[in-house]
Structures are given as C-alpha cells and as structure tokens.
C-alpha cells in the first residue's frame, strides 16, 4: 500500500485528481495546443474550477518551475559547455523555458490543487 506522500507525488506526476487520485485533470490532446482542463473528475465528480480567479496562484508555481529550469540549464551550460558564448547560454535558457511552458502550465495547476484541495 502506498503512503500518503507517495500518493500525492504520484498524483501530481500523473496529473490525477487530488480528491480520488483516479481521474485525469486534463483532457488528452495534441502537444501543440493549449491543454484543456476538465470541469470535474470523471470518477468522483470533484469540481476543479471552484471560483473565478482560483488558479491565479498557480502562476507563482509556474514561475518557480521556470526559474528552476532556467537555473538548471545555466548550470548545465556552465559546467558541461563552458566554451559556449554567453549569448548562446541565454538562448538555451529561453528555449528550455519555452519548450517546457505547456508542462509548467499543467503541473502548476495540479500542484496548486494539491496544495489547496478545498
């Protein structure tokens, strides 16, 4: 049997419902389009949208994820690609943040729902 921490971590990674851990929060779609969030869980009918502006706090989580990814990209370039010109390092950081922006959008909302479940 999984512990509560394992269930939370697994639920966030797999983007599952914070209430039951079974239903998916986002609909399946193309990687190129903006992710569409479901109104409620398919399994337990837990409402994801509670009030207008509920997910404004998720922007801070998304910002934190982007900063973390930027720092990791910089450290990778600094230690493994030390001959790379500074301008290319900046472009690499911007590119990584841009490529992971849709994942950040999804994970920030799921993390926010796990932090503030009701």
C-alpha positions as CSV (number, residue, x, y, z in Angstrom):
1,X,0.0,0.0,0.0
2,X,1.3,3.4,-0.9
3,X,1.8,6.1,1.7
4,X,0.1,9.4,1.5
5,X,3.3,11.2,0.3
6,X,3.7,8.6,-2.4
7,X,0.1,9.1,-3.5
8,X,0.5,12.8,-3.6
9,X,3.7,12.7,-5.6
10,X,2.3,10.1,-8.0
11,X,-0.9,12.1,-8.4
12,X,1.0,15.2,-9.3
13,X,3.4,13.5,-11.7
14,X,0.5,11.7,-13.5
15,X,-1.8,14.7,-13.2
16,X,-4.6,12.9,-11.4
17,X,-7.5,14.2,-9.4
18,X,-6.4,15.5,-5.9
19,X,-9.6,14.0,-4.3
20,X,-9.7,10.4,-5.5
21,X,-6.4,10.0,-7.4
22,X,-8.1,8.2,-10.2
23,X,-9.4,10.6,-12.8
24,X,-7.2,12.8,-15.0
25,X,-7.3,16.5,-14.6
26,X,-6.5,17.4,-18.3
27,X,-8.1,16.0,-21.5
28,X,-5.9,14.2,-23.9
29,X,-4.8,16.5,-26.8
30,X,-2.1,17.5,-29.1
31,X,1.3,18.7,-27.7
32,X,1.0,21.9,-29.8
33,X,-2.3,23.2,-28.4
34,X,-3.1,24.7,-25.1
35,X,-4.0,22.0,-22.6
36,X,-7.7,21.8,-21.8
37,X,-8.7,21.2,-18.2
38,X,-11.8,19.2,-17.4
39,X,-14.6,20.8,-15.4
40,X,-14.7,17.9,-12.9
41,X,-13.3,14.5,-12.2
42,X,-14.7,11.6,-14.3
43,X,-14.5,9.3,-11.3
44,X,-15.6,11.2,-8.2
45,X,-17.1,14.4,-9.8
46,X,-14.8,16.6,-7.8
47,X,-15.0,20.1,-9.3
48,X,-11.7,21.5,-10.4
49,X,-12.9,25.1,-11.0
50,X,-14.1,26.5,-7.8
51,X,-14.4,30.2,-8.4
52,X,-13.2,32.8,-10.9
53,X,-9.5,33.5,-10.4
54,X,-8.9,30.3,-8.4
55,X,-5.8,29.4,-10.5
56,X,-4.1,32.8,-10.3
57,X,-1.9,31.4,-7.5
58,X,-0.8,28.7,-9.9
59,X,1.1,31.4,-11.8
60,X,3.6,31.7,-8.9
61,X,4.2,27.9,-9.1
62,X,4.7,28.1,-12.8
63,X,7.1,31.0,-12.3
64,X,9.1,29.0,-9.8
65,X,9.3,26.0,-12.1
66,X,10.5,28.2,-14.9
67,X,13.2,29.8,-12.7
68,X,14.3,26.3,-11.5
69,X,14.5,25.1,-15.1
70,X,16.5,28.2,-16.1
71,X,18.9,27.7,-13.3
72,X,19.4,24.0,-14.2
73,X,20.0,24.9,-17.8
74,X,22.5,27.6,-16.8
75,X,24.4,25.2,-14.5
76,X,24.5,22.5,-17.3
77,X,25.9,25.0,-19.8
78,X,28.4,26.4,-17.2
79,X,29.8,23.0,-16.2
80,X,29.5,21.0,-19.4
81,X,29.5,23.5,-22.2
82,X,31.9,26.1,-20.7
83,X,33.2,27.2,-24.1
84,X,29.7,28.3,-25.2
85,X,29.3,32.1,-25.7
86,X,27.1,33.9,-23.2
87,X,24.5,34.8,-25.8
88,X,24.0,31.1,-26.6
89,X,23.6,30.3,-23.0
90,X,20.8,32.9,-22.8
91,X,19.2,31.5,-25.9
92,X,19.4,28.0,-24.4
93,X,17.7,29.1,-21.2
94,X,14.9,30.9,-23.0
95,X,14.5,27.9,-25.3
96,X,14.2,25.4,-22.4
97,X,11.7,27.6,-20.6
98,X,9.7,28.0,-23.8
99,X,9.7,24.3,-24.6
100,X,8.6,23.3,-21.1
101,X,6.0,26.1,-20.8
102,X,3.0,23.8,-21.5
103,X,4.2,21.2,-19.0
104,X,4.7,24.0,-16.5
105,X,1.1,25.2,-17.1
106,X,-0.3,21.7,-16.4
107,X,1.9,20.9,-13.4
108,X,1.4,24.3,-11.8
109,X,-2.3,23.8,-11.8
110,X,-2.2,20.3,-10.5
111,X,0.3,21.2,-7.7
112,X,-1.9,24.2,-6.8
113,X,-4.9,21.9,-6.5
114,X,-3.0,19.5,-4.2
115,X,-1.8,22.4,-2.0
116,X,-5.3,23.9,-1.7
117,X,-7.7,20.9,-2.2
118,X,-11.0,22.6,-0.9
